[in-house]
Amino acid sequence: MSCKKFRILLSAYLDQEITKDKEKKLLNHLKTCADCARELEYLKQVKRIFILKGKREPQEFFETRLFERIKNKGKQPIWRAYFPVFKRSIVVILIFFSLILGWVSYKKFFYHRTIEIMPYLLIGIDSEENFEEEILQAYYAPPG
Amino acid sequence: MEEDFELLAKFKKGNQQAFESLVRKYKMAVFNTIYSIIGDAQEADDIAQEVFLKVYTKAGSFKRKSSFPTWLYRITVNRCVDELRKRKNKIISLETEFDQDEKLKLKDVLASKEGDITEELRRKELEDIIQKAMNSLPERDRIILTLKEMEGLSYKEISQIMKISIAKVKVWLFRARQKLKGKLSFLYPQE
């Protein structure tokens, strides 16, 4: 095992979150590696700093202020409590209706447009045929 | 742990005093966790209130898949993460650099025996210096160091709170300690 892996074990060793087998390997390594032994001392210093840090108290009347807040939360208008849900619902409804509207518009536009241009398409074919017939008639018609 | 489940069960049935007992039991832990991560005592107080408010409103959704403290710490950590992300957008920064006086004070205290610090003022100064070191660390490192060093949670509990594997807890904790050691490099003899 390399020093790098042993260094990670040092941290777990300090926290007593290491198996007996790995602890044995680590302690053997520390006997021969001055760098890792020094690293362990530094980590112990870091741990000690947190012991010295101690704990703080929250500000006075924490529970009183909390229950006041709970009481006031209960007094808010119902619409305010549901407002975030209401906002989200409105957005979903708007998106849904936009999609429906888009689909309806698409269908209507293309349907009516097709109906509009269809006669021109049909007339186009007919006039070509008529044109050829006229040309033939004109060509083969008796003189005069 | 059973006591917490019982109190919660009573609270769910409408017993407000059961909730008050839970608040009294855990307010120090919640407040100090938040203070250690956020770095501001006033904000920590506000956020602690919000955490308990959430517990009050969401108690019904607690399904006993984990212990009550694990659930409570998870709410606390998530709330801290939200707050730190809000701060990133607002570019709020706390003091993180030590001046010469602070370096000497910390060296002096570490050189003395444990239990020698009895003066309240000196202890407060030391807390501020250490909190400065914590403030200089990234969010993830602050959280993991707080949960392990301040709250004394096991690797398993931390993995449940942060929703990561125990192997990751080991590595992240190691890296966080290395970074903190880097910030406190003035404590160590030059190599």
Chai-1 contact restraints between the chains, C-beta under 6 A:
chainA,res_idxA,chainB,res_idxB,connection_type,confidence,min_distance_angstrom,max_distance_angstrom,comment,restraint_id
A,I8,B,F174,contact,1.0,0.0,6.0,A-B,restraint_1
A,S11,B,L173,contact,1.0,0.0,6.0,A-B,restraint_2
A,S11,B,F174,contact,1.0,0.0,6.0,A-B,restraint_3
A,S11,B,R177,contact,1.0,0.0,6.0,A-B,restraint_4
A,A12,B,K170,contact,1.0,0.0,6.0,A-B,restraint_5
A,E17,B,Y155,contact,1.0,0.0,6.0,A-B,restraint_6
A,Y42,B,K181,contact,1.0,0.0,6.0,A-B,restraint_7
A,Y42,B,Y188,contact,1.0,0.0,6.0,A-B,restraint_8
A,L43,B,R177,contact,1.0,0.0,6.0,A-B,restraint_9
A,V46,B,R177,contact,1.0,0.0,6.0,A-B,restraint_10
A,V46,B,L180,contact,1.0,0.0,6.0,A-B,restraint_11
A,V46,B,K181,contact,1.0,0.0,6.0,A-B,restraint_12
A,I49,B,I130,contact,1.0,0.0,6.0,A-B,restraint_13
A,F50,B,E149,contact,1.0,0.0,6.0,A-B,restraint_14
A,L52,B,L126,contact,1.0,0.0,6.0,A-B,restraint_15
A,K53,B,E127,contact,1.0,0.0,6.0,A-B,restraint_16
A,K53,B,I130,contact,1.0,0.0,6.0,A-B,restraint_17
A,K55,B,N32,contact,1.0,0.0,6.0,A-B,restraint_18
A,P58,B,K27,contact,1.0,0.0,6.0,A-B,restraint_19
A,P58,B,F31,contact,1.0,0.0,6.0,A-B,restraint_20
A,P58,B,D45,contact,1.0,0.0,6.0,A-B,restraint_21
A,P58,B,A48,contact,1.0,0.0,6.0,A-B,restraint_22
A,Q59,B,D45,contact,1.0,0.0,6.0,A-B,restraint_23
A,F62,B,K27,contact,1.0,0.0,6.0,A-B,restraint_24
A,E63,B,V23,contact,1.0,0.0,6.0,A-B,restraint_25
A,L66,B,Q49,contact,1.0,0.0,6.0,A-B,restraint_26
A,L66,B,F52,contact,1.0,0.0,6.0,A-B,restraint_27
A,I70,B,Y56,contact,1.0,0.0,6.0,A-B,restraint_28
